[in-house]
Amino acid sequence: MNEVFDVVVVGAGFAGITAARDLTAEGKSVVVLEGRDRIGGRTYTDDKIGRAVELGGAYVHWTQPNLWREMQRHGLELSTPVPIDRVHWLADGALHSGTEAEFDALAGPGMERFVEDAREHFPYPHDVHTTDIGEIDLETFTDRMKRLDLDPDERDMLDGILSYTVAAPDQQAVSQVLRWAALYFGDWRALWESGAYWRIATGTKSLIEAIAAESSADIRLSTPVSAIANDGDGVLVTTRAGETIRAKSVIVTVPVNALNTIEFSPALSEGTQRLADEGHPMRNRKMWVRAKGEIEAFTAYAPLGANPITIAMTEYRLDGDTLIVCFCPDATAIDPDDKDAVQDALRAYVPDLEVVDTDGHDWADDEFSQGTWMMMRPGQLSSAVPDIQKPHGHVYFAGSDIAPSFVGWIEGALESGALAARNVVRDQKAAQRA
C-alpha cells in the first residue's frame, strides 16, 4: 500500500527544507526524500582541514531578505573576514601585485563598463517578466568581452574577477550577472561583497539544521527518487528502492543538471525539458588549502586558461597556518589531493607558499548535483526558466537554480522554497473549495 502525504518534497537542500518547514507550519503532512546521507544540498560544512569550512555555497549578506530573516530568527551571526593585505593578479602574461585600492583603480573601470547597462535591461530585477530581455539573454560573456574592446591588462583582470562565475564564457549568458548587478543598483563592488565576502560564523550547516528543527516533516536520507507520476488526483512518487508514496502535490528541488535522473509522467513541458536537457555549464571546483605559516593575507586573480586556480582568497588563520579558498573553472584541471600541483598553481601568485593540506568536494562528479552553482546558457533566463517556475499540474519546482531573483545563491534557494510552499498551500485550498 502506498504511503499518503499532503506533500512530497524531493531534495533536502535549503529550498526543500524551507518548503517543508513552511508547509508543516500550515498543518500539511510532509515527507522529504533526499538522495544524500545528509541535508544541505550544494552547501556542505566540513572540518577535515582542521576547522569547519564550506565546500559548497557559503557567502551571505544582510541585503538578502530571506537569508537575513532566517539568520536573525535563529540568532546566527556573520564571521569577520580576514583583512586582505595584498592583491596578486596575472595579466598579459605577467604577475602583478598591489593594494586592494590599486587593483580596484585598474580593474574597476572595466567591471563598471561590463555592468553599466544592468538597470537598463533589468529595471525590476526581482521579476524578469516586466521587460523584454530576449536580446540581452542571447549575449554570451565572450560576446561582451569582445564588444568592450579592452586592452590586454584590463581584459585579463576583468576575466579573472569574472572567473568566479564563468567556466565556459562562450556557453554562458551575460544576462545573469547583469541581473545580479541590477539587484545591487548596478554597483559591481556591492555585488562582489555580497557574493564573496561574508559567511555564517557557525557555518551553513547551523542554519539549515535550525530551519529543519522547526519542521515536523519526515526527512528521509539516502532515499533518491526515480519517478514522479502526475495524474488528476495528485502524484505518485517512486524511490529507487521501489517504494511508492502518494501525495496531493510534490515539490522538486533537485538541481537543474540532475533533473533528468528522475522520470516524469506525463513528460515535462517543452521549456522545462529543454532546461533539463541543456543543463548549465558550471562544472568547476572549489577547494580549500592549508598553507604553512601566517602568510600575508591576499586575494589572487588569473584569466581563464592562465592558471587552474583563477581566484584564491585568504579566509582564516588556524594554529599558526593560513586557510585559503580557491576557485577553479575546470574541475578536471587540478586534483585537490595532488598537493604538489596545488602548490605549483598557488606559487604562481605567492612564490614561497607551502601547502600543508587540502580539502574539497567534486560537485561535477556528484550524481545529485552534476555541477556547482547555476550560470545560465543563452536564452534560458528569458524562456526556459519562466516555464519551470509554473506549476506542472500537481508538480512544482523550486531551488536556487530557478529562484525568482537570486539565482545561484543560498538566498535564492530560500526564496524559491518559500514561494513553492505558498503556491502549494494556495492551490490545495482552491482544490478543496472547488
GUBAZA-186187 format. One record per residue (C-alpha): residue in three letters; z, y negated, x. Coordinates in steps of 0.05 Angstrom, whole numbers. Last residue first. Layout:
R,aa,c3,c2,c1
R,ALA,Z,Y,X
...
***
This chain:
R,aa,c3,c2,c1
R,ALA,-118,-471,-277
R,ARG,-47,-496,-264
R,GLN,-31,-439,-215
R,ALA,-97,-450,-179
R,ALA,-81,-524,-170
R,LYS,-13,-506,-140
R,GLN,-47,-458,-92
R,ASP,-96,-512,-73
R,ARG,-44,-564,-57
R,VAL,1,-516,-19
R,VAL,-58,-492,22
R,ASN,-82,-563,37
R,ARG,-12,-584,59
R,ALA,-7,-524,106
R,ALA,-75,-539,135
R,LEU,-55,-611,148
R,ALA,9,-591,184
R,GLY,-29,-543,228
R,SER,-82,-595,245
R,GLU,-32,-650,262
R,LEU,9,-604,306
R,ALA,-51,-574,342
R,GLY,-80,-643,354
R,GLU,-14,-668,383
R,ILE,-15,-609,431
R,TRP,-82,-638,453
R,GLY,-154,-612,453
R,VAL,-178,-652,393
R,PHE,-130,-709,377
R,SER,-166,-734,314
R,PRO,-171,-687,254
R,ALA,-160,-626,299
R,ILE,-216,-575,308
R,ASP,-199,-547,377
R,SER,-124,-563,369
R,GLY,-119,-513,313
R,ALA,-133,-502,240
R,PHE,-179,-462,195
R,TYR,-170,-445,122
R,VAL,-192,-382,85
R,HIS,-182,-377,10
R,GLY,-253,-400,-4
R,HIS,-276,-428,62
R,PRO,-233,-491,63
R,LYS,-265,-549,100
R,GLN,-248,-565,173
R,ILE,-299,-514,196
R,ASP,-356,-556,167
R,PRO,-332,-622,195
R,VAL,-331,-588,264
R,ALA,-402,-562,260
R,SER,-439,-626,245
R,SER,-417,-690,280
R,LEU,-368,-660,330
R,GLN,-413,-602,348
R,GLY,-476,-641,362
R,PRO,-473,-638,438
R,ARG,-421,-587,462
R,MET,-348,-601,451
R,MET,-290,-601,500
R,MET,-234,-556,475
R,TRP,-176,-539,520
R,THR,-179,-475,561
R,GLY,-226,-416,554
R,GLN,-231,-346,527
R,SER,-168,-359,485
R,PHE,-142,-293,457
R,GLU,-182,-250,505
R,ASP,-152,-285,566
R,ASP,-206,-285,620
R,ALA,-220,-359,612
R,TRP,-146,-374,606
R,ASP,-132,-345,675
R,HIS,-58,-362,684
R,GLY,-28,-396,744
R,ASP,22,-394,800
R,THR,21,-408,875
R,ASP,69,-402,934
R,VAL,83,-430,1003
R,VAL,20,-471,1015
R,GLU,22,-516,1077
R,LEU,-7,-586,1076
R,ASP,-26,-613,1144
R,PRO,-95,-640,1125
R,VAL,-78,-672,1058
R,TYR,-142,-683,1018
R,ALA,-189,-629,1047
R,ARG,-124,-593,1062
R,LEU,-118,-578,988
R,ALA,-180,-534,987
R,ASP,-160,-498,1052
R,GLN,-90,-485,1024
R,VAL,-119,-455,960
R,ALA,-165,-410,1000
R,ASP,-107,-389,1046
R,LYS,-62,-376,986
R,ASP,-110,-328,954
R,ASP,-70,-313,891
R,PRO,-98,-375,858
R,ASP,-168,-347,866
R,ILE,-220,-403,872
R,ALA,-290,-415,846
R,THR,-284,-368,786
R,ALA,-243,-415,744
R,ASP,-295,-469,752
R,PRO,-271,-540,736
R,CYS,-208,-531,779
R,PHE,-145,-571,762
R,CYS,-85,-570,808
R,VAL,-11,-584,796
R,ILE,31,-596,858
R,LEU,103,-576,870
R,THR,136,-603,933
R,ASP,190,-570,975
R,GLY,261,-590,995
R,ASP,294,-548,940
R,LEU,241,-568,889
R,ARG,208,-636,882
R,TYR,161,-642,822
R,GLU,94,-668,797
R,THR,47,-682,856
R,MET,-23,-685,829
R,ALA,-87,-649,846
R,ILE,-156,-661,815
R,THR,-223,-632,836
R,ILE,-197,-566,865
R,PRO,-259,-523,880
R,ASN,-281,-581,924
R,ALA,-345,-622,927
R,GLY,-380,-586,870
R,LEU,-356,-633,815
R,PRO,-331,-698,845
R,ALA,-264,-700,881
R,TYR,-197,-730,863
R,ALA,-127,-729,893
R,THR,-60,-755,870
R,PHE,-3,-760,920
R,ALA,71,-755,933
R,GLU,82,-755,1008
R,ILE,106,-686,1029
R,GLU,176,-660,1013
R,GLY,169,-596,1052
R,LYS,125,-534,1043
R,ALA,77,-538,985
R,ARG,88,-500,920
R,VAL,22,-498,884
R,TRP,10,-494,809
R,MET,-55,-475,775
R,LYS,-101,-500,720
R,ARG,-169,-467,715
R,ASN,-235,-479,680
R,ARG,-272,-442,626
R,MET,-286,-506,586
R,PRO,-356,-491,560
R,HIS,-342,-492,484
R,GLY,-360,-440,433
R,GLU,-434,-432,416
R,ASP,-426,-372,370
R,ALA,-361,-394,337
R,LEU,-386,-465,327
R,ARG,-451,-439,298
R,GLN,-411,-394,252
R,THR,-372,-454,227
R,GLY,-435,-495,215
R,GLU,-471,-439,178
R,SER,-412,-419,134
R,LEU,-374,-356,155
R,ALA,-398,-288,131
R,PRO,-365,-258,70
R,SER,-326,-225,100
R,PHE,-303,-248,168
R,GLU,-298,-202,229
R,ILE,-250,-229,280
R,THR,-264,-229,355
R,ASN,-318,-281,340
R,LEU,-266,-335,332
R,ALA,-242,-328,404
R,ASN,-280,-387,434
R,VAL,-260,-431,375
R,PRO,-186,-419,389
R,VAL,-146,-378,338
R,THR,-113,-418,282
R,VAL,-136,-381,220
R,ILE,-97,-400,158
R,VAL,-99,-346,104
R,SER,-91,-354,29
R,LYS,-66,-315,-32
R,ALA,-45,-258,12
R,ARG,-59,-184,23
R,ILE,-38,-149,87
R,THR,-72,-88,118
R,GLU,-50,-48,178
R,GLY,-106,-15,218
R,ALA,-77,-25,287
R,ARG,-129,-78,300
R,THR,-100,-117,241
R,THR,-133,-124,173
R,VAL,-125,-185,129
R,LEU,-144,-182,56
R,VAL,-154,-249,23
R,GLY,-146,-280,-45
R,ASP,-166,-263,-116
R,GLY,-240,-282,-112
R,ASP,-250,-248,-45
R,ASN,-242,-266,28
R,ALA,-240,-207,75
R,ILE,-209,-221,143
R,ALA,-219,-172,200
R,SER,-192,-152,269
R,VAL,-125,-188,274
R,PRO,-82,-181,336
R,THR,-10,-159,327
R,SER,26,-163,394
R,LEU,76,-210,361
R,ARG,96,-210,287
R,ILE,129,-274,261
R,ASP,158,-265,191
R,ALA,165,-337,167
R,SER,234,-366,153
R,SER,217,-428,193
R,GLU,262,-479,226
R,ALA,271,-434,287
R,ALA,195,-435,297
R,ILE,196,-511,306
R,ALA,252,-506,358
R,GLU,216,-449,394
R,ILE,153,-492,396
R,LEU,191,-550,427
R,SER,231,-511,479
R,LYS,169,-473,501
R,THR,133,-539,514
R,GLY,182,-550,572
R,THR,254,-575,577
R,ALA,235,-645,602
R,ILE,174,-649,556
R,ARG,118,-678,599
R,TRP,90,-747,613
R,TYR,30,-761,659
R,ALA,-39,-732,645
R,GLY,-60,-745,573
R,SER,-22,-806,551
R,GLU,-28,-840,619
R,TRP,-102,-827,622
R,LEU,-115,-854,552
R,ALA,-74,-917,568
R,ARG,-116,-927,630
R,TRP,-181,-914,591
R,ASP,-167,-971,543
R,GLY,-217,-967,486
R,PHE,-163,-981,434
R,TYR,-125,-917,452
R,LEU,-153,-875,396
R,ALA,-220,-905,416
R,ALA,-212,-873,485
R,TRP,-203,-805,454
R,ARG,-265,-816,412
R,LEU,-304,-837,473
R,VAL,-279,-774,508
R,GLN,-304,-731,450
R,SER,-371,-767,444
R,VAL,-392,-752,515
R,ALA,-420,-685,493
R,GLN,-413,-627,541
R,GLN,-468,-580,565
R,ASP,-499,-623,620
R,PRO,-430,-641,647
R,ALA,-405,-569,652
R,ALA,-331,-569,672
R,VAL,-312,-638,647
R,THR,-242,-656,621
R,TYR,-201,-663,685
R,SER,-267,-672,721
R,LEU,-270,-742,690
R,ILE,-229,-774,746
R,GLY,-270,-739,799
R,ASP,-337,-758,768
R,LEU,-315,-830,764
R,MET,-297,-830,837
R,ASP,-362,-795,855
R,ARG,-404,-844,815
R,GLU,-370,-905,843
R,ASP,-379,-880,915
R,PRO,-452,-862,904
R,ASP,-472,-928,869
R,LEU,-471,-925,793
R,ASP,-533,-923,748
R,LEU,-493,-922,683
R,ARG,-551,-887,649
R,LYS,-549,-828,697
R,MET,-474,-819,685
R,ARG,-486,-823,610
R,ASP,-539,-769,608
R,THR,-499,-722,652
R,PHE,-438,-731,608
R,THR,-482,-710,549
R,GLU,-509,-753,492
R,LEU,-521,-714,428
R,ASP,-457,-739,394
R,ILE,-480,-811,407
R,GLU,-539,-800,360
R,GLY,-502,-764,304
R,ILE,-442,-810,303
R,ASP,-456,-840,235
R,THR,-392,-874,212
R,THR,-333,-860,165
R,HIS,-336,-784,172
R,VAL,-308,-785,243
R,ASP,-238,-800,216
R,HIS,-180,-812,264
R,PRO,-226,-852,309
R,TYR,-237,-906,257
R,PRO,-282,-955,295
R,PHE,-311,-895,332
R,HIS,-381,-912,357
R,GLU,-367,-985,371
R,ARG,-295,-971,390
R,ALA,-318,-926,447
R,ASP,-374,-972,471
R,GLU,-338,-992,536
R,VAL,-319,-920,552
R,PHE,-361,-908,615
R,ARG,-363,-981,633
R,GLU,-288,-984,637
R,MET,-288,-920,678
R,GLY,-336,-951,728
R,PRO,-296,-1015,732
R,GLY,-231,-976,745
R,ALA,-254,-935,804
R,LEU,-250,-987,859
R,ALA,-193,-1031,834
R,ASP,-158,-969,809
R,PHE,-160,-937,877
R,GLU,-131,-998,910
R,ALA,-76,-1003,857
R,GLU,-59,-930,865
R,THR,-53,-941,939
R,GLY,-106,-918,987
R,SER,-142,-859,1017
R,HIS,-215,-840,1028
R,LEU,-247,-774,1048
R,ALA,-322,-774,1060
R,GLY,-384,-741,1030
R,ASP,-403,-798,984
R,ALA,-333,-797,953
R,LEU,-274,-751,963
R,TRP,-209,-783,939
R,HIS,-138,-789,963
R,VAL,-86,-831,925
R,ARG,-19,-847,955
R,ASP,54,-858,939
R,ILE,57,-830,868
R,PRO,124,-836,833
R,VAL,148,-767,810
R,PRO,143,-765,734
R,THR,205,-774,690
R,SER,212,-718,640
R,LEU,209,-734,567
R,GLU,265,-717,519
R,LEU,277,-668,463
R,GLY,327,-681,407
R,HIS,294,-634,357
R,ARG,273,-686,306
R,GLN,256,-736,361
R,MET,209,-686,395
R,GLU,178,-667,328
R,ARG,166,-740,309
R,TRP,136,-754,377
R,LEU,87,-696,370
R,ASN,65,-716,300
R,PRO,56,-789,319
R,GLN,22,-785,387
R,THR,35,-854,419
R,TRP,102,-828,446
R,HIS,64,-783,495
R,VAL,54,-711,513
R,TYR,24,-671,570
R,ALA,33,-597,578
R,GLY,-23,-551,554
R,GLY,-26,-488,597
R,LEU,10,-461,658
R,GLU,68,-509,646
R,VAL,123,-505,698
R,ALA,195,-479,697
R,ARG,224,-474,767
R,GLY,216,-427,827
R,ILE,142,-410,824
R,LYS,151,-354,773
R,ASP,182,-401,722
R,ASP,132,-401,664
R,THR,121,-446,603
R,TYR,57,-427,567
R,THR,17,-471,521
R,ARG,-50,-442,501
R,GLY,-18,-401,446
R,GLY,57,-415,444
R,ILE,88,-352,415
R,ARG,97,-290,457
R,ASP,71,-218,462
R,ARG,0,-241,448
R,GLY,-42,-223,388
R,GLU,-1,-264,338
R,LEU,4,-250,263
R,VAL,47,-299,225
R,VAL,74,-277,157
R,VAL,90,-327,103
R,SER,126,-327,36
R,LYS,119,-397,8
R,GLY,181,-438,-12
R,GLU,153,-506,8
R,ALA,195,-505,72
R,THR,163,-437,84
R,LEU,95,-472,85
R,ASP,117,-526,133
R,ARG,145,-477,184
R,ALA,85,-431,179
R,ALA,36,-489,189
R,THR,76,-514,249
R,ILE,78,-444,279
R,GLY,3,-435,270
R,ALA,-17,-503,298
R,PHE,31,-499,357
R,GLY,7,-430,376
R,ALA,26,-369,336
R,GLY,-42,-345,313
R,VAL,-66,-319,246
R,VAL,-24,-347,189
R,VAL,-20,-303,127
R,VAL,0,-339,64
R,ASP,32,-322,-3
R,PHE,50,-253,21
R,VAL,35,-182,0
R,GLU,39,-118,41
R,ASN,-17,-70,24
R,MET,0,0,0
***
